[in-house]
């Protein structure tokens, strides 16, 4: 009995001592699958480097006219410089060297008072589109779907954001320069600004239903006033899955240049679900704005929707953040990695009013319908080979009829760390 008591006393003392011990300090630098970091041992000051390289081969099948060029290209080549200064300030600078062009994509500073109260200022992704907000390296298809034509890309401004109830509810409310549909800008040439807002709910995230943690839905919107002119049109162009321009407004100095002038608003209900090896995304976007060309003007409402389904054949858990293979590819150990298959359908609908005086029906399409399939082989969390095939059918867009359908095959080799 005495021996037992003495043993319990020693064990209790050891447990208390372990609880009192401070956490082991972080090494000042390191390299892992999540990139390189350099900082202080307490983690209060840290610089992290990450990167994404995407090398594509793009082929247009059944293009008898040879109007679309097959090509190899570096779709994205990005270096993320990010980190924290003290306990409350985060930052990111993200340049992209893809397609032979240097672009500054992100440049922001984030004040983190608490998880539910943060303020990000600078150039950021607009808090709007579900697929647009997804990191490029985690996209299931090589190119985003038709709804991203109407969703703003990157904008400059201030965004109040956060997450509450253990991350079950996310919100954004920001004021930005305002960008055309699908566009990204570095500044504003007019005084009016856009208000952007988004609420997204993960109703099961804070519950014990682990299989339903990544089932979510939300709504996003923007509102602003455009004061364009023939020299600053503030109007978008829209692209197909193969990245060919399929719609643009008239821009002819002799007959008149179309430009945005007046109220513009967007609305997007959206949802996603990742349950075991299955994943799904559904999104709808409506973009309404007033367009002027000479004596003509109209309020146009463009619409797009898409639905996407994915399946991890090798049993991995699908997620918004991509797939992490259960057994990364290894010749030595005879492991394969992960295989993912996906399908997608979507439409882009142009307001018929655009073709009265604002757009040319012989050059721009009135409707795009896309059907696509994709396959990806994940060698590891960081390396991936994939291919996407899509058929885009067009209504109008050619003198006397419909533009020839597009059959686009895009193969990709990707490294992300």
C-alpha positions as CSV (number, residue, x, y, z in Angstrom):
1,X,0.0,0.0,0.0
2,X,2.8,2.4,0.9
3,X,4.6,1.6,-2.3
4,X,1.4,2.3,-4.2
5,X,1.0,5.7,-2.6
6,X,4.6,6.7,-3.2
7,X,4.2,5.7,-6.9
8,X,1.0,7.8,-7.2
9,X,2.8,10.8,-5.6
10,X,5.7,10.6,-8.0
11,X,3.3,10.3,-11.0
12,X,1.3,13.2,-9.9
13,X,4.4,15.4,-9.3
14,X,5.7,14.4,-12.8
15,X,2.3,15.4,-14.4
16,X,2.2,18.7,-12.6
17,X,5.8,19.4,-13.6
18,X,5.0,18.6,-17.3
19,X,2.0,20.9,-17.3
20,X,4.2,23.7,-15.8
21,X,6.9,23.3,-18.4
22,X,6.8,26.1,-21.1
23,X,6.1,24.9,-24.7
24,X,9.2,24.0,-26.7
25,X,10.4,27.0,-28.7
26,X,10.1,26.9,-32.4
27,X,13.3,26.7,-34.4
28,X,14.2,30.1,-36.0
29,X,14.0,28.7,-39.5
30,X,12.7,25.5,-41.3
31,X,11.5,23.9,-44.4
32,X,8.4,21.7,-44.8
33,X,5.7,20.8,-47.2
34,X,4.1,24.2,-46.4
35,X,7.1,26.2,-47.4
36,X,10.1,27.9,-45.8
37,X,9.9,30.0,-42.7
38,X,12.3,32.3,-40.9
39,X,11.5,34.0,-37.6
40,X,12.0,34.4,-33.9
41,X,11.8,31.3,-31.6
42,X,8.5,32.6,-30.0
43,X,6.8,32.9,-33.4
44,X,5.9,36.6,-32.9
45,X,7.9,37.7,-36.0
46,X,7.9,35.3,-38.9
47,X,8.5,35.4,-42.7
48,X,7.1,32.5,-44.7
49,X,7.8,31.7,-48.4
50,X,5.5,29.6,-50.5
51,X,5.2,29.1,-54.2
52,X,3.0,27.7,-57.1
53,X,4.1,26.7,-60.5
54,X,1.6,25.5,-63.1
55,X,2.8,24.5,-66.6
56,X,0.0,23.9,-69.1
57,X,-0.5,22.4,-72.5
58,X,-3.6,23.8,-74.2
59,X,-5.1,22.1,-77.2
60,X,-8.3,22.9,-79.1
61,X,-9.7,19.7,-80.6
62,X,-11.6,19.7,-83.9
63,X,-10.5,23.3,-84.6
64,X,-10.6,23.0,-88.4
65,X,-10.2,26.7,-89.0
66,X,-7.1,26.9,-86.9
67,X,-8.5,30.1,-85.4
68,X,-7.4,29.0,-81.9
69,X,-3.7,28.4,-81.3
70,X,-2.5,25.3,-79.4
71,X,0.2,26.2,-77.0
72,X,2.4,25.4,-74.1
73,X,2.5,28.1,-71.4
74,X,3.4,28.8,-67.8
75,X,-0.1,29.6,-66.5
76,X,1.0,30.6,-63.1
77,X,4.4,31.2,-61.4
78,X,3.8,32.7,-58.0
79,X,5.9,33.4,-54.9
80,X,4.1,34.1,-51.6
81,X,5.9,36.4,-49.2
82,X,3.8,36.3,-46.0
83,X,4.1,36.3,-42.3
84,X,3.4,38.2,-39.1
85,X,4.8,41.2,-37.3
86,X,4.1,40.8,-33.6
87,X,1.0,39.0,-32.4
88,X,-1.7,41.0,-34.3
89,X,-0.3,42.0,-37.7
90,X,-0.2,39.6,-40.7
91,X,0.9,40.5,-44.2
92,X,1.2,39.1,-47.7
93,X,2.9,40.1,-51.0
94,X,2.1,37.9,-54.0
95,X,3.7,38.6,-57.4
96,X,2.9,36.4,-60.4
97,X,5.2,35.8,-63.3
98,X,2.9,33.6,-65.3
99,X,2.4,33.9,-69.1
100,X,5.5,36.1,-69.3
101,X,3.8,39.0,-67.4
102,X,4.7,40.4,-64.0
103,X,1.6,41.2,-61.9
104,X,1.1,42.2,-58.3
105,X,-1.8,40.0,-57.2
106,X,-1.9,40.5,-53.4
107,X,-0.4,43.2,-51.2
108,X,-2.2,43.5,-47.9
109,X,-1.8,44.0,-44.1
110,X,-4.2,42.4,-41.7
111,X,-4.9,43.6,-38.2
112,X,-6.1,40.6,-36.1
113,X,-7.8,41.8,-32.9
114,X,-9.4,38.4,-32.6
115,X,-10.5,35.6,-34.9
116,X,-14.0,37.2,-35.1
117,X,-12.6,40.8,-35.6
118,X,-10.0,41.4,-38.3
119,X,-9.3,44.2,-40.8
120,X,-7.4,43.6,-44.0
121,X,-6.3,46.6,-46.0
122,X,-4.6,46.6,-49.4
123,X,-5.0,44.6,-52.6
124,X,-7.0,41.4,-51.9
125,X,-9.4,38.9,-53.5
126,X,-12.8,40.4,-53.4
127,X,-15.0,38.6,-50.9
128,X,-17.5,37.3,-53.4
129,X,-17.3,34.2,-55.6
130,X,-17.1,30.7,-54.1
131,X,-14.8,29.3,-56.8
132,X,-13.0,32.6,-57.2
133,X,-12.0,32.6,-53.5
134,X,-10.6,29.1,-53.8
135,X,-6.8,29.0,-54.1
136,X,-5.6,28.4,-57.6
137,X,-3.6,25.3,-56.6
138,X,-6.8,23.7,-55.2
139,X,-9.1,24.1,-58.2
140,X,-10.5,20.8,-59.5
141,X,-10.5,22.0,-63.1
142,X,-7.6,23.7,-64.8
143,X,-9.6,26.9,-65.3
144,X,-12.5,28.3,-63.3
145,X,-16.0,28.0,-64.6
146,X,-18.4,30.5,-66.2
147,X,-19.6,32.1,-63.0
148,X,-16.1,33.6,-62.4
149,X,-16.7,35.8,-65.4
150,X,-19.2,37.8,-63.4
151,X,-17.4,37.6,-60.0
152,X,-14.9,40.4,-59.2
153,X,-11.3,39.2,-58.9
154,X,-8.8,41.3,-57.0
155,X,-9.6,44.8,-55.7
156,X,-8.0,47.5,-53.5
157,X,-9.7,48.5,-50.3
158,X,-10.5,47.6,-46.7
159,X,-12.3,44.5,-45.6
160,X,-13.6,43.8,-42.1
161,X,-13.8,40.1,-41.7
162,X,-13.8,37.2,-39.2
163,X,-15.2,33.9,-38.1
164,X,-17.4,33.2,-35.1
165,X,-18.8,30.1,-33.3
166,X,-15.6,28.1,-33.8
167,X,-15.5,29.0,-37.5
168,X,-19.1,28.0,-38.2
169,X,-19.9,31.5,-39.5
170,X,-17.6,33.6,-41.7
171,X,-18.3,37.2,-42.7
172,X,-16.8,40.0,-44.8
173,X,-17.8,43.6,-45.2
174,X,-15.6,45.9,-47.2
175,X,-15.3,49.0,-49.2
176,X,-13.3,48.8,-52.5
177,X,-12.3,50.8,-55.5
178,X,-14.7,48.6,-57.6
179,X,-13.7,46.4,-60.6
180,X,-15.6,45.2,-63.7
181,X,-16.9,41.6,-63.7
182,X,-14.0,39.1,-63.6
183,X,-11.4,41.8,-63.5
184,X,-8.5,42.9,-61.2
185,X,-7.2,46.4,-60.8
186,X,-4.5,48.3,-58.9
187,X,-6.2,51.6,-58.5
188,X,-9.4,53.6,-59.3
189,X,-9.8,56.5,-61.8
190,X,-13.2,57.5,-60.4
191,X,-14.4,58.6,-56.9
192,X,-17.4,56.2,-56.4
193,X,-16.6,53.0,-54.4
194,X,-18.1,49.5,-54.1
195,X,-19.5,47.9,-51.0
196,X,-18.8,44.2,-50.9
197,X,-20.3,41.7,-48.4
198,X,-20.4,38.0,-47.9
199,X,-21.8,35.6,-45.2
200,X,-20.9,31.9,-45.3
201,X,-22.2,29.3,-42.8
202,X,-20.8,25.9,-42.0
203,X,-23.7,24.7,-39.8
204,X,-22.1,21.5,-38.6
205,X,-18.5,22.7,-38.2
206,X,-18.9,23.2,-34.4
207,X,-20.7,19.9,-33.9
208,X,-19.7,16.3,-33.5
209,X,-20.8,15.4,-37.0
210,X,-17.3,15.3,-38.5
211,X,-18.5,14.0,-41.9
212,X,-20.6,17.2,-42.3
213,X,-18.0,19.8,-41.2
214,X,-17.4,20.9,-44.7
215,X,-21.0,21.4,-45.8
216,X,-21.7,25.1,-46.2
217,X,-23.8,27.7,-47.9
218,X,-23.9,31.5,-48.1
219,X,-24.6,34.6,-50.1
220,X,-22.4,37.4,-51.4
221,X,-23.2,40.8,-52.9
222,X,-21.6,44.0,-54.2
223,X,-23.1,47.5,-54.8
224,X,-21.6,50.6,-56.3
225,X,-21.9,53.4,-58.8
226,X,-19.8,53.6,-62.0
227,X,-18.8,56.8,-63.6
228,X,-17.1,55.6,-66.7
229,X,-16.4,57.4,-70.0
230,X,-15.3,56.5,-73.5
231,X,-11.7,56.7,-72.3
232,X,-12.3,54.7,-69.1
233,X,-15.1,52.2,-70.0
234,X,-15.1,50.1,-66.7
235,X,-16.7,47.3,-68.7
236,X,-15.8,43.5,-68.7
237,X,-15.0,40.9,-71.3
238,X,-16.1,37.3,-70.8
239,X,-14.1,34.2,-71.6
240,X,-14.9,30.5,-72.3
241,X,-13.3,27.5,-70.4
242,X,-10.6,27.5,-73.1
243,X,-9.9,31.2,-72.2
244,X,-11.0,32.7,-75.6
245,X,-12.9,35.9,-75.4
246,X,-16.5,35.3,-76.3
247,X,-18.2,38.5,-75.4
248,X,-17.2,42.2,-75.3
249,X,-19.0,45.5,-75.7
250,X,-18.6,47.7,-78.8
251,X,-15.4,49.8,-78.6
252,X,-15.3,51.6,-81.9
253,X,-14.3,55.3,-81.8
254,X,-16.1,55.9,-85.1
255,X,-19.5,54.5,-84.2
256,X,-19.3,55.1,-80.4
257,X,-17.7,53.4,-77.4
258,X,-19.8,51.7,-74.8
259,X,-19.0,52.4,-71.1
260,X,-20.5,51.8,-67.6
261,X,-22.4,54.7,-66.1
262,X,-24.7,54.3,-63.1
263,X,-25.5,51.8,-60.5
264,X,-23.9,48.3,-60.5
265,X,-24.8,45.4,-58.2
266,X,-24.1,41.7,-58.0
267,X,-25.7,38.9,-56.1
268,X,-24.5,35.3,-55.6
269,X,-26.1,32.5,-53.6
270,X,-23.5,29.7,-53.2
271,X,-23.0,26.3,-51.5
272,X,-20.5,23.5,-51.2
273,X,-20.4,20.1,-49.6
274,X,-17.5,17.8,-49.0
275,X,-18.5,14.4,-47.5
276,X,-15.9,11.7,-47.4
277,X,-14.5,11.2,-51.0
278,X,-17.3,13.3,-52.6
279,X,-17.3,17.0,-53.2
280,X,-19.7,19.4,-54.8
281,X,-19.9,23.2,-55.5
282,X,-23.0,25.1,-56.7
283,X,-23.0,28.8,-57.5
284,X,-25.2,31.4,-59.2
285,X,-24.2,35.0,-60.0
286,X,-26.2,37.9,-61.3
287,X,-24.5,41.1,-62.3
288,X,-26.6,44.2,-63.2
289,X,-25.3,47.5,-64.4
290,X,-26.1,50.5,-66.7
291,X,-24.2,50.7,-69.9
292,X,-24.2,53.8,-72.2
293,X,-23.1,54.2,-75.8
294,X,-23.8,57.6,-77.4
295,X,-27.5,58.3,-77.2
296,X,-28.3,54.7,-76.2
297,X,-28.3,53.2,-72.7
298,X,-29.7,50.2,-71.0
299,X,-29.6,48.4,-67.6
300,X,-28.2,45.0,-68.4
301,X,-28.4,41.9,-66.2
302,X,-25.9,39.1,-67.0
303,X,-26.3,35.7,-65.3
304,X,-24.2,32.6,-64.8
305,X,-24.5,29.3,-63.0
306,X,-22.5,26.2,-62.5
307,X,-22.5,22.9,-60.7
308,X,-19.4,20.8,-60.1
309,X,-19.0,17.3,-58.7
310,X,-15.7,15.6,-57.7
311,X,-14.8,12.2,-56.4
312,X,-11.5,10.9,-54.8
313,X,-11.3,7.4,-56.4
314,X,-8.5,6.3,-54.0
315,X,-10.6,7.2,-50.9
316,X,-9.1,10.5,-49.8
317,X,-11.3,13.1,-48.1
318,X,-12.4,15.8,-50.5
319,X,-12.2,19.4,-49.3
320,X,-12.2,23.0,-50.3
321,X,-8.5,23.1,-49.6
322,X,-7.7,20.2,-52.0
323,X,-6.7,16.6,-51.5
324,X,-4.0,15.1,-49.3
325,X,-3.0,11.6,-50.6
326,X,-3.3,8.8,-48.0
327,X,-0.2,7.2,-49.6
328,X,1.9,9.6,-51.6
329,X,3.5,8.3,-54.8
330,X,6.6,6.2,-54.1
331,X,8.4,3.8,-56.4
332,X,10.3,2.4,-53.4
333,X,7.1,1.6,-51.4
334,X,4.9,0.9,-54.3
335,X,2.3,3.5,-53.5
336,X,0.3,5.4,-56.1
337,X,-0.8,8.7,-54.6
338,X,-4.4,9.9,-55.2
339,X,-6.7,10.0,-58.2
340,X,-9.6,12.4,-58.5
341,X,-12.3,12.6,-61.1
342,X,-14.8,15.5,-61.7
343,X,-17.5,16.8,-63.9
344,X,-18.9,20.3,-64.4
345,X,-21.8,22.0,-66.1
346,X,-22.5,25.7,-66.4
347,X,-24.1,28.5,-68.4
348,X,-23.3,32.2,-69.1
349,X,-26.4,34.2,-70.2
350,X,-26.0,37.7,-71.7
351,X,-28.9,40.1,-71.4
352,X,-30.6,40.3,-74.8
353,X,-30.8,44.1,-74.4
354,X,-27.0,44.3,-74.9
355,X,-27.4,43.4,-78.6
356,X,-29.6,46.3,-79.5
357,X,-26.9,49.0,-79.6
358,X,-24.2,48.0,-77.0
359,X,-22.7,44.7,-78.3
360,X,-22.3,43.1,-81.8
361,X,-24.2,39.8,-82.1
362,X,-21.9,38.9,-85.0
363,X,-18.8,39.1,-82.8
364,X,-20.1,38.4,-79.3
365,X,-22.1,35.4,-78.1
366,X,-25.5,35.6,-76.4
367,X,-25.2,32.3,-74.4
368,X,-22.4,29.9,-73.4
369,X,-23.1,26.4,-72.2
370,X,-20.2,24.3,-70.9
371,X,-19.9,20.6,-70.1
372,X,-16.6,19.4,-68.8
373,X,-14.7,16.6,-67.1
374,X,-11.4,16.5,-65.3
375,X,-8.9,14.0,-63.9
376,X,-6.0,14.7,-61.5
377,X,-3.2,12.5,-60.2
378,X,-1.8,13.7,-56.9
379,X,1.7,12.4,-56.3
380,X,1.7,14.2,-53.0
381,X,0.1,17.2,-51.4
382,X,2.6,19.3,-53.3
383,X,2.8,17.7,-56.8
384,X,0.0,17.0,-59.2
385,X,-0.7,16.2,-62.8
386,X,-4.1,16.7,-64.4
387,X,-6.2,17.2,-67.5
388,X,-9.5,19.0,-68.1
389,X,-11.7,18.7,-71.1
390,X,-14.6,20.9,-71.8
391,X,-17.1,21.5,-74.6
392,X,-18.5,25.0,-74.8
393,X,-21.5,25.6,-77.1
394,X,-22.3,29.1,-78.2
395,X,-25.5,30.9,-79.3
396,X,-24.8,33.7,-81.9
397,X,-21.4,35.2,-82.0
398,X,-20.9,34.7,-85.8
399,X,-22.3,36.4,-88.9
400,X,-25.4,34.6,-89.8
401,X,-25.4,32.1,-87.0
402,X,-23.7,30.5,-84.0
403,X,-20.0,30.4,-83.3
404,X,-18.4,27.0,-83.7
405,X,-18.3,25.0,-80.5
406,X,-15.1,25.0,-78.5
407,X,-13.5,21.7,-77.5
408,X,-10.7,22.6,-75.1
409,X,-8.2,20.1,-73.6
410,X,-5.9,21.5,-70.9
411,X,-3.1,19.4,-69.4
412,X,-1.3,20.6,-66.3
413,X,1.8,19.9,-64.3
414,X,1.7,21.6,-60.9
415,X,4.0,22.0,-57.9
416,X,2.7,24.0,-54.9
417,X,4.5,24.4,-51.5
